[in-house]
């Protein structure tokens, strides 16, 4: 796994709402085989709104799911 993304990584500010929406869609698709579902997850501008989760958390979780699908 790569180094986790921190909330202070400056490139996170470059994500647009459509990009975050696409990442969230990928999270739903990749999480489904593992029984992971986030029905209440929604995009709020360039942040992800499910609990107190931030974009770095979404990106790190996606990386874990991508790694799991490669093994």
C-alpha positions as CSV (number, residue, x, y, z in Angstrom):
1,X,0.0,0.0,0.0
2,X,1.1,3.5,-0.6
3,X,1.6,6.1,2.1
4,X,-1.8,7.3,3.4
5,X,-3.0,10.7,2.2
6,X,-3.2,13.3,5.0
7,X,-5.9,16.0,5.3
8,X,-3.2,18.6,4.7
9,X,-2.0,17.3,1.3
10,X,-2.4,20.5,-0.9
11,X,-3.5,18.7,-4.1
12,X,-6.7,17.7,-2.4
13,X,-8.0,21.2,-3.1
14,X,-7.8,20.5,-6.8
15,X,-10.6,17.9,-6.7
16,X,-13.9,19.0,-8.3
17,X,-17.4,17.9,-7.3
18,X,-17.8,15.6,-10.3
19,X,-14.4,14.0,-9.5
20,X,-15.5,13.4,-5.9
21,X,-18.8,12.0,-7.2
22,X,-16.9,9.6,-9.4
23,X,-14.7,8.5,-6.5
24,X,-17.8,7.9,-4.4
25,X,-19.3,5.8,-7.1
26,X,-16.1,3.7,-7.3
27,X,-16.3,3.3,-3.5
28,X,-19.8,1.9,-3.8
29,X,-18.8,-0.5,-6.6
30,X,-15.6,-1.7,-5.0
31,X,-17.1,-2.0,-1.5
32,X,-20.1,-4.0,-2.7
33,X,-18.3,-7.4,-3.0
34,X,-17.1,-7.0,0.6
35,X,-20.6,-6.2,1.9
36,X,-19.5,-2.6,2.5
37,X,-22.3,-0.1,1.8
38,X,-22.5,3.6,2.3
39,X,-26.1,4.4,1.3
40,X,-26.0,7.8,3.1
41,X,-22.7,8.9,1.5
42,X,-23.1,12.1,-0.6
43,X,-20.9,14.7,-2.1
44,X,-21.0,18.1,-0.5
45,X,-19.0,20.3,-2.9
46,X,-15.5,18.8,-2.8
47,X,-16.0,16.9,0.4
48,X,-17.7,13.6,1.2
49,X,-20.5,13.7,3.6
50,X,-20.9,10.5,5.5
51,X,-20.3,10.9,9.2
52,X,-17.2,13.0,9.7
53,X,-15.3,11.5,6.8
54,X,-13.1,13.6,4.7
55,X,-11.8,13.2,1.1
56,X,-8.5,11.8,2.3
57,X,-10.4,9.1,4.2
58,X,-12.3,8.3,1.0
59,X,-9.1,8.1,-1.1
60,X,-7.3,5.9,1.5
61,X,-10.3,3.6,1.7
62,X,-10.4,3.3,-2.0
63,X,-6.7,2.4,-2.1
64,X,-7.3,-0.4,0.4
65,X,-10.2,-1.7,-1.7
66,X,-8.1,-1.5,-4.9
67,X,-5.3,-3.5,-3.2
68,X,-7.8,-6.1,-2.0
69,X,-9.1,-6.6,-5.5
70,X,-5.6,-7.2,-6.8
71,X,-4.9,-10.1,-4.4
